Amino acid sequence: MIVSVRNLTHRYGSRVALDNLSFDVAPGTIFGLLGPNGSGKSTLFRILATMMAPTSGQATIDGFDVVRQAGQVRRRIGVVFQSPSLDRKLTVRENLIAQGHLYGLSGAVLRARVGSTLERLGLADRAGDLVETLSGGLRRRVEIAKALLYGPSVLLLDEPSTGLDPAARLELISAIAALRDGHGVTVLLATHVLEEADRCDRLLLLHRGRRVAEGTPAELKSRVGGDVVLLEVADPETMRDRIRERFGVQPQAADGALRVEIANGHRFVTEAVEAFPGAIRSISLRKPTLEDVFLDETGVWIG
């Protein structure tokens, strides 16, 4: 495994940010860390990026300990944090050249690295554009290009689509998948965005620093029992009891509606409308999402 985390714990005073966390990441995969704000994702990334030491436990990247062998780890990782790091008054190429100088690159080697990295991220035609003229999605791709300049084997992305609109988010996800498919880059992706999580090869669900569940997106969604039905009703408390008595299921409150997990949801929809005429304002049926998995496991919504 290219990334290995064992019994990792970190505390900020009395608050536990990571609680005995363990997982492995296989080479050449996109491994997602899915959880709401405050779940410990950013703390984990700071530790993996050698910016802070854990309270206890161990983490290795490509076999090197992130605390004892931090220098070796830094040669193998590229990091993109939530906060922008681009100079808006420089061009795309100039930002990468400045980053290359920090890595000790210069001359023909640096020019070649910059050119190939821009090609990998689909930015070659924007190399001479000022960063301040780029869309949010293109800026994030330039951030990733900076992180890839040194040729790392592991790319750490902390909430990479923060502030992006849905179209830009999808473009960014596609660019990340291309890095995996075309260049074998291992990507560790922290997110609370379901579209990003669904494109990962494997996911770890985090809540309050604890491991909730792990698996492929399909495996995790299969843990939810059947279909998901959302009902908008006038009196949720009363209707929850009536549905439980009539159908033997336990509805959950969900943004002012009732949420029911049940097999053969299409039959339940018909029977519920017939059983409670006039009491249901609207009703919808869908397949389970990763947010449903998280709600089942923790009792809270990701958002």
Residue pairs with C-beta under 8 A, 6 or more apart in sequence:
1 24
1 25
1 26
1 27
2 25
2 26
2 27
2 61
2 62
2 153
2 154
2 186
3 24
3 25
3 31
3 48
3 59
3 60
3 61
3 154
3 186
3 188
4 24
4 25
4 59
4 60
5 21
5 22
5 23
5 24
5 44
5 48
5 57
5 58
5 59
6 22
6 57
6 58
6 59
7 20
7 21
7 22
7 56
7 57
7 58
8 18
8 20
8 21
8 22
8 44
8 47
8 54
8 56
8 57
8 58
8 59
9 16
9 18
9 19
9 20
9 21
9 54
9 55
9 56
9 57
10 16
10 17
10 18
10 40
10 43
10 47
10 52
10 54
10 55
10 209
11 17
11 55
16 208
16 209
17 40
17 43
17 209
18 40
18 43
18 44
18 47
18 54
18 57
18 209
19 40
19 208
19 209
19 210
20 57
20 210
21 40
21 44
21 57
21 206
21 209
21 210
21 211
22 211
23 31
23 204
23 211
23 214
25 31
25 154
25 186
25 188
25 202
26 186
26 202
27 153
27 184
27 186
28 180
28 184
28 185
28 186
29 180
29 186
29 187
29 201
29 202
30 176
30 177
30 180
30 187
30 189
30 199
30 200
30 201
30 202
31 186
31 187
31 188
31 189
31 200
31 201
31 202
31 203
31 204
32 189
32 190
32 191
32 196
32 197
32 200
32 202
32 203
32 204
33 41
33 44
33 188
33 189
33 190
33 191
33 203
33 204
33 206
34 191
34 192
34 197
34 203
34 204
34 205
34 206
34 290
34 294
34 302
35 41
35 192
35 205
35 206
35 207
35 212
35 294
35 302
36 192
36 207
36 300
36 301
36 302
36 303
37 192
38 208
39 206
39 207
39 208
39 209
40 206
40 208
40 209
41 158
41 159
41 190
41 191
41 206
42 82
42 158
42 159
42 190
43 52
43 209
44 190
44 206
45 79
45 81
45 156
45 158
45 188
45 190
46 52
47 53
47 54
47 59
47 66
48 59
48 61
48 66
48 77
48 156
48 188
49 77
49 79
49 156
50 66
50 67
50 70
50 73
50 74
53 67
54 67
58 65
58 67
59 65
59 66
59 67
60 66
61 73
61 76
61 77
61 154
62 72
62 73
62 76
62 153
62 154
64 72
64 73
64 76
65 73
66 73
75 150
75 152
76 152
76 153
76 154
77 152
77 153
77 154
77 155
77 156
78 144
78 146
78 147
78 148
78 149
78 150
78 152
78 154
78 155
78 156
79 147
79 155
79 156
79 158
80 140
80 143
80 144
80 146
80 147
80 155
80 156
80 157
80 158
80 160
81 158
82 158
82 159
82 162
84 139
84 143
85 143
85 146
86 95
86 131
86 139
86 142
86 143
86 146
87 94
87 95
87 98
87 131
88 130
88 131
88 132
89 130
89 131
89 132
90 98
90 130
90 131
91 127
91 128
91 129
91 130
91 131
92 118
92 123
92 126
92 127
92 128
92 129
92 131
92 134
92 142
92 145
93 114
93 118
93 127
93 128
95 131
95 142
95 146
96 114
96 117
96 118
96 142
96 145
96 146
96 149
97 110
97 114
99 146
99 149
100 106
100 110
100 113
100 114
100 149
101 110
103 149
103 150
105 113
105 149
105 150
113 149
113 150
113 151
114 127
114 149
115 124
117 145
117 148
117 149
118 124
118 126
118 127
118 145
120 145
120 148
120 178
120 179
120 182
120 183
121 141
121 142
121 144
121 145
121 148
121 175
122 141
122 175
123 138
123 141
123 142
123 145
126 134
126 138
131 139
131 142
134 142
135 168
136 163
136 164
136 165
136 168
137 164
137 165
137 167
137 168
137 169
137 171
137 172
140 160
140 161
140 164
140 168
140 172
141 172
141 175
143 160
144 155
144 157
144 160
144 175
144 176
144 179
147 155
147 156
148 155
148 179
148 185
152 185
153 185
153 186
154 185
154 186
154 187
154 188
155 179
155 185
155 186
155 187
155 188
156 188
157 176
157 187
157 188
157 189
157 190
158 190
159 190
159 191
159 192
159 193
160 172
160 176
160 189
160 191
160 196
161 168
161 169
161 172
161 173
161 191
161 193
161 196
164 172
166 195
169 193
169 195
169 196
170 195
173 195
173 196
173 199
176 187
176 189
176 199
177 199
179 185
179 187
180 186
180 187
180 201
189 196
189 200
191 197
192 302
192 303
194 289
194 290
194 291
194 302
197 203
197 217
197 290
198 217
198 290
200 217
201 216
202 214
202 215
202 216
203 214
203 215
203 216
203 217
203 220
203 290
204 211
204 213
204 214
205 211
205 212
205 213
205 214
205 220
205 290
205 293
205 294
205 297
206 212
207 294
207 297
207 298
207 300
212 294
212 297
212 298
213 220
213 223
213 293
213 297
217 290
220 290
220 293
221 287
221 288
221 289
221 290
221 292
221 293
223 293
223 296
224 261
224 288
224 292
224 293
224 296
225 261
225 262
225 263
226 261
226 262
226 263
226 264
226 265
227 261
227 262
227 263
227 264
227 265
227 266
227 268
227 285
227 286
227 287
227 288
228 259
228 260
228 261
228 265
228 285
228 286
228 287
228 288
228 289
228 292
229 259
229 260
229 261
229 262
229 265
229 268
229 269
229 272
229 283
229 284
229 285
230 254
230 257
230 258
230 259
230 260
230 283
230 284
230 286
231 239
231 243
231 251
231 257
231 258
231 259
231 260
231 272
231 280
231 282
231 283
232 256
232 257
232 280
232 281
232 282
232 283
233 239
233 257
233 258
233 279
233 280
233 281
234 279
234 281
235 279
236 253
236 256
236 257
236 258
239 251
239 258
239 276
239 279
239 280
240 251
240 253
240 258
242 276
243 249
243 251
243 258
243 260
243 272
244 250
244 251
246 275
247 260
247 262
247 268
247 271
247 272
249 260
249 261
249 262
251 258
251 259
251 260
252 258
252 259
252 260
252 295
253 259
254 295
259 295
260 268
261 288
261 292
261 296
262 268
265 285
266 285
269 283
269 285
272 280
272 283
273 280
273 283
290 302
291 301
291 302
291 303
294 300
294 301
294 302
295 301
